[in-house]
Amino acid sequence: MNRGELIAAIAKKEHITAVKAGKALSAILEHISQRLENGERVTLSGFGAFRAVSRPAQKGRNPHTGEDLLIPARTLVRFRPGKALLAKVR
């Protein structure tokens, strides 16, 4: 499912226009992004939780040349599904 399909599904289920559904989805995603950017955890009961995790720099090796290199530190977003979501998927 892509963004357009999600917007269409929301619009159909809630009997609203695709424009309104798109604005609502954009607002939700923007708010989640801002919270993660601030280092906060975002929990959606029954669905799951998003959190930003810092990964430190680490040593690596180029598999083609065998040269050692430093993989820079970065921040990742992790998602942990909730019990209700896991129950539906299983």
CNS distance restraints for C-alpha pairs under 8 A (distance, minus, plus):
assign (resid   1 and name CA) (resid   5 and name CA) 5.90 0.50 0.50
assign (resid   1 and name CA) (resid   6 and name CA) 6.59 0.50 0.50
assign (resid   2 and name CA) (resid   6 and name CA) 6.24 0.50 0.50
assign (resid   3 and name CA) (resid   7 and name CA) 6.19 0.50 0.50
assign (resid   4 and name CA) (resid   8 and name CA) 6.20 0.50 0.50
assign (resid   5 and name CA) (resid   9 and name CA) 6.12 0.50 0.50
assign (resid   6 and name CA) (resid  10 and name CA) 6.19 0.50 0.50
assign (resid   7 and name CA) (resid  11 and name CA) 6.10 0.50 0.50
assign (resid   7 and name CA) (resid  18 and name CA) 6.16 0.50 0.50
assign (resid   7 and name CA) (resid  21 and name CA) 5.63 0.50 0.50
assign (resid   7 and name CA) (resid  22 and name CA) 5.55 0.50 0.50
assign (resid   7 and name CA) (resid  25 and name CA) 7.32 0.50 0.50
assign (resid   8 and name CA) (resid  12 and name CA) 6.12 0.50 0.50
assign (resid   8 and name CA) (resid  18 and name CA) 5.97 0.50 0.50
assign (resid   8 and name CA) (resid  21 and name CA) 7.66 0.50 0.50
assign (resid   9 and name CA) (resid  13 and name CA) 6.08 0.50 0.50
assign (resid  10 and name CA) (resid  14 and name CA) 5.99 0.50 0.50
assign (resid  10 and name CA) (resid  16 and name CA) 7.98 0.50 0.50
assign (resid  10 and name CA) (resid  18 and name CA) 7.89 0.50 0.50
assign (resid  10 and name CA) (resid  21 and name CA) 6.13 0.50 0.50
assign (resid  11 and name CA) (resid  15 and name CA) 5.55 0.50 0.50
assign (resid  11 and name CA) (resid  16 and name CA) 4.85 0.50 0.50
assign (resid  11 and name CA) (resid  17 and name CA) 5.55 0.50 0.50
assign (resid  11 and name CA) (resid  18 and name CA) 5.25 0.50 0.50
assign (resid  11 and name CA) (resid  20 and name CA) 7.70 0.50 0.50
assign (resid  11 and name CA) (resid  21 and name CA) 5.46 0.50 0.50
assign (resid  12 and name CA) (resid  16 and name CA) 6.79 0.50 0.50
assign (resid  16 and name CA) (resid  20 and name CA) 6.58 0.50 0.50
assign (resid  16 and name CA) (resid  21 and name CA) 6.79 0.50 0.50
assign (resid  17 and name CA) (resid  21 and name CA) 6.33 0.50 0.50
assign (resid  18 and name CA) (resid  22 and name CA) 5.91 0.50 0.50
assign (resid  19 and name CA) (resid  23 and name CA) 6.22 0.50 0.50
assign (resid  20 and name CA) (resid  24 and name CA) 6.16 0.50 0.50
assign (resid  21 and name CA) (resid  25 and name CA) 6.13 0.50 0.50
assign (resid  22 and name CA) (resid  26 and name CA) 6.07 0.50 0.50
assign (resid  23 and name CA) (resid  27 and name CA) 6.11 0.50 0.50
assign (resid  24 and name CA) (resid  28 and name CA) 6.25 0.50 0.50
assign (resid  25 and name CA) (resid  29 and name CA) 6.17 0.50 0.50
assign (resid  26 and name CA) (resid  30 and name CA) 5.97 0.50 0.50
assign (resid  27 and name CA) (resid  31 and name CA) 6.13 0.50 0.50
assign (resid  28 and name CA) (resid  32 and name CA) 6.25 0.50 0.50
assign (resid  29 and name CA) (resid  33 and name CA) 6.06 0.50 0.50
assign (resid  30 and name CA) (resid  34 and name CA) 6.16 0.50 0.50
assign (resid  31 and name CA) (resid  35 and name CA) 6.27 0.50 0.50
assign (resid  32 and name CA) (resid  36 and name CA) 6.24 0.50 0.50
assign (resid  32 and name CA) (resid  42 and name CA) 6.69 0.50 0.50
assign (resid  33 and name CA) (resid  37 and name CA) 6.05 0.50 0.50
assign (resid  34 and name CA) (resid  38 and name CA) 6.30 0.50 0.50
assign (resid  35 and name CA) (resid  39 and name CA) 6.50 0.50 0.50
assign (resid  35 and name CA) (resid  40 and name CA) 5.29 0.50 0.50
assign (resid  35 and name CA) (resid  41 and name CA) 7.09 0.50 0.50
assign (resid  35 and name CA) (resid  42 and name CA) 7.04 0.50 0.50
assign (resid  36 and name CA) (resid  40 and name CA) 5.22 0.50 0.50
assign (resid  36 and name CA) (resid  41 and name CA) 6.41 0.50 0.50
assign (resid  36 and name CA) (resid  42 and name CA) 7.23 0.50 0.50
assign (resid  36 and name CA) (resid  50 and name CA) 7.68 0.50 0.50
assign (resid  36 and name CA) (resid  51 and name CA) 6.28 0.50 0.50
assign (resid  36 and name CA) (resid  52 and name CA) 5.77 0.50 0.50
assign (resid  36 and name CA) (resid  77 and name CA) 7.91 0.50 0.50
assign (resid  37 and name CA) (resid  52 and name CA) 7.58 0.50 0.50
assign (resid  39 and name CA) (resid  51 and name CA) 7.42 0.50 0.50
assign (resid  39 and name CA) (resid  52 and name CA) 6.03 0.50 0.50
assign (resid  40 and name CA) (resid  51 and name CA) 6.72 0.50 0.50
assign (resid  40 and name CA) (resid  52 and name CA) 7.39 0.50 0.50
assign (resid  41 and name CA) (resid  49 and name CA) 7.03 0.50 0.50
assign (resid  41 and name CA) (resid  50 and name CA) 5.87 0.50 0.50
assign (resid  41 and name CA) (resid  51 and name CA) 4.66 0.50 0.50
assign (resid  41 and name CA) (resid  52 and name CA) 7.22 0.50 0.50
assign (resid  42 and name CA) (resid  49 and name CA) 5.54 0.50 0.50
assign (resid  42 and name CA) (resid  50 and name CA) 5.13 0.50 0.50
assign (resid  42 and name CA) (resid  51 and name CA) 6.43 0.50 0.50
assign (resid  43 and name CA) (resid  47 and name CA) 7.98 0.50 0.50
assign (resid  43 and name CA) (resid  48 and name CA) 5.96 0.50 0.50
assign (resid  43 and name CA) (resid  49 and name CA) 4.19 0.50 0.50
assign (resid  43 and name CA) (resid  50 and name CA) 6.40 0.50 0.50
assign (resid  44 and name CA) (resid  48 and name CA) 5.41 0.50 0.50
assign (resid  44 and name CA) (resid  49 and name CA) 6.05 0.50 0.50
assign (resid  45 and name CA) (resid  82 and name CA) 7.17 0.50 0.50
assign (resid  46 and name CA) (resid  82 and name CA) 5.35 0.50 0.50
assign (resid  46 and name CA) (resid  83 and name CA) 6.44 0.50 0.50
assign (resid  46 and name CA) (resid  84 and name CA) 4.98 0.50 0.50
assign (resid  46 and name CA) (resid  85 and name CA) 6.32 0.50 0.50
assign (resid  47 and name CA) (resid  81 and name CA) 6.01 0.50 0.50
assign (resid  47 and name CA) (resid  82 and name CA) 4.92 0.50 0.50
assign (resid  47 and name CA) (resid  83 and name CA) 7.54 0.50 0.50
assign (resid  47 and name CA) (resid  84 and name CA) 6.49 0.50 0.50
assign (resid  47 and name CA) (resid  85 and name CA) 5.35 0.50 0.50
assign (resid  48 and name CA) (resid  79 and name CA) 6.94 0.50 0.50
assign (resid  48 and name CA) (resid  80 and name CA) 5.49 0.50 0.50
assign (resid  48 and name CA) (resid  81 and name CA) 4.06 0.50 0.50
assign (resid  48 and name CA) (resid  82 and name CA) 4.11 0.50 0.50
assign (resid  48 and name CA) (resid  83 and name CA) 7.86 0.50 0.50
assign (resid  48 and name CA) (resid  85 and name CA) 7.41 0.50 0.50
assign (resid  49 and name CA) (resid  79 and name CA) 5.63 0.50 0.50
assign (resid  49 and name CA) (resid  80 and name CA) 5.26 0.50 0.50
assign (resid  49 and name CA) (resid  81 and name CA) 6.44 0.50 0.50
assign (resid  49 and name CA) (resid  82 and name CA) 7.19 0.50 0.50
assign (resid  50 and name CA) (resid  77 and name CA) 6.72 0.50 0.50
assign (resid  50 and name CA) (resid  78 and name CA) 5.65 0.50 0.50
assign (resid  50 and name CA) (resid  79 and name CA) 4.57 0.50 0.50
assign (resid  50 and name CA) (resid  80 and name CA) 6.58 0.50 0.50
assign (resid  51 and name CA) (resid  77 and name CA) 5.69 0.50 0.50
assign (resid  51 and name CA) (resid  78 and name CA) 5.41 0.50 0.50
assign (resid  51 and name CA) (resid  79 and name CA) 6.67 0.50 0.50
assign (resid  52 and name CA) (resid  75 and name CA) 6.52 0.50 0.50
assign (resid  52 and name CA) (resid  76 and name CA) 5.66 0.50 0.50
assign (resid  52 and name CA) (resid  77 and name CA) 4.57 0.50 0.50
assign (resid  52 and name CA) (resid  78 and name CA) 6.26 0.50 0.50
assign (resid  53 and name CA) (resid  75 and name CA) 5.52 0.50 0.50
assign (resid  53 and name CA) (resid  76 and name CA) 5.23 0.50 0.50
assign (resid  53 and name CA) (resid  77 and name CA) 6.12 0.50 0.50
assign (resid  53 and name CA) (resid  78 and name CA) 6.88 0.50 0.50
assign (resid  54 and name CA) (resid  73 and name CA) 7.37 0.50 0.50
assign (resid  54 and name CA) (resid  74 and name CA) 5.91 0.50 0.50
assign (resid  54 and name CA) (resid  75 and name CA) 4.34 0.50 0.50
assign (resid  54 and name CA) (resid  76 and name CA) 6.32 0.50 0.50
assign (resid  55 and name CA) (resid  73 and name CA) 5.57 0.50 0.50
assign (resid  55 and name CA) (resid  74 and name CA) 5.37 0.50 0.50
assign (resid  55 and name CA) (resid  75 and name CA) 5.90 0.50 0.50
assign (resid  55 and name CA) (resid  76 and name CA) 7.26 0.50 0.50
assign (resid  56 and name CA) (resid  72 and name CA) 7.31 0.50 0.50
assign (resid  56 and name CA) (resid  73 and name CA) 4.47 0.50 0.50
assign (resid  56 and name CA) (resid  74 and name CA) 6.72 0.50 0.50
assign (resid  57 and name CA) (resid  70 and name CA) 6.87 0.50 0.50
assign (resid  57 and name CA) (resid  71 and name CA) 5.54 0.50 0.50
assign (resid  57 and name CA) (resid  72 and name CA) 4.57 0.50 0.50
assign (resid  57 and name CA) (resid  73 and name CA) 3.98 0.50 0.50
assign (resid  57 and name CA) (resid  74 and name CA) 7.48 0.50 0.50
assign (resid  58 and name CA) (resid  70 and name CA) 5.87 0.50 0.50
assign (resid  58 and name CA) (resid  71 and name CA) 5.23 0.50 0.50
assign (resid  58 and name CA) (resid  72 and name CA) 6.78 0.50 0.50
assign (resid  58 and name CA) (resid  73 and name CA) 7.34 0.50 0.50
assign (resid  59 and name CA) (resid  68 and name CA) 7.17 0.50 0.50
assign (resid  59 and name CA) (resid  69 and name CA) 5.99 0.50 0.50
assign (resid  59 and name CA) (resid  70 and name CA) 4.75 0.50 0.50
assign (resid  59 and name CA) (resid  71 and name CA) 5.95 0.50 0.50
assign (resid  60 and name CA) (resid  68 and name CA) 5.88 0.50 0.50
assign (resid  60 and name CA) (resid  69 and name CA) 5.25 0.50 0.50
assign (resid  60 and name CA) (resid  70 and name CA) 5.87 0.50 0.50
assign (resid  60 and name CA) (resid  71 and name CA) 6.22 0.50 0.50
assign (resid  61 and name CA) (resid  66 and name CA) 5.90 0.50 0.50
assign (resid  61 and name CA) (resid  67 and name CA) 5.62 0.50 0.50
assign (resid  61 and name CA) (resid  68 and name CA) 4.46 0.50 0.50
assign (resid  61 and name CA) (resid  69 and name CA) 5.66 0.50 0.50
assign (resid  62 and name CA) (resid  66 and name CA) 5.12 0.50 0.50
assign (resid  62 and name CA) (resid  67 and name CA) 5.33 0.50 0.50
assign (resid  62 and name CA) (resid  68 and name CA) 6.43 0.50 0.50
assign (resid  62 and name CA) (resid  69 and name CA) 7.12 0.50 0.50
assign (resid  63 and name CA) (resid  67 and name CA) 7.76 0.50 0.50
assign (resid  81 and name CA) (resid  85 and name CA) 6.24 0.50 0.50
assign (resid  81 and name CA) (resid  86 and name CA) 6.48 0.50 0.50
assign (resid  82 and name CA) (resid  86 and name CA) 6.27 0.50 0.50
assign (resid  83 and name CA) (resid  87 and name CA) 6.08 0.50 0.50
assign (resid  84 and name CA) (resid  88 and name CA) 6.43 0.50 0.50
assign (resid  85 and name CA) (resid  89 and name CA) 6.32 0.50 0.50
assign (resid  86 and name CA) (resid  90 and name CA) 6.12 0.50 0.50
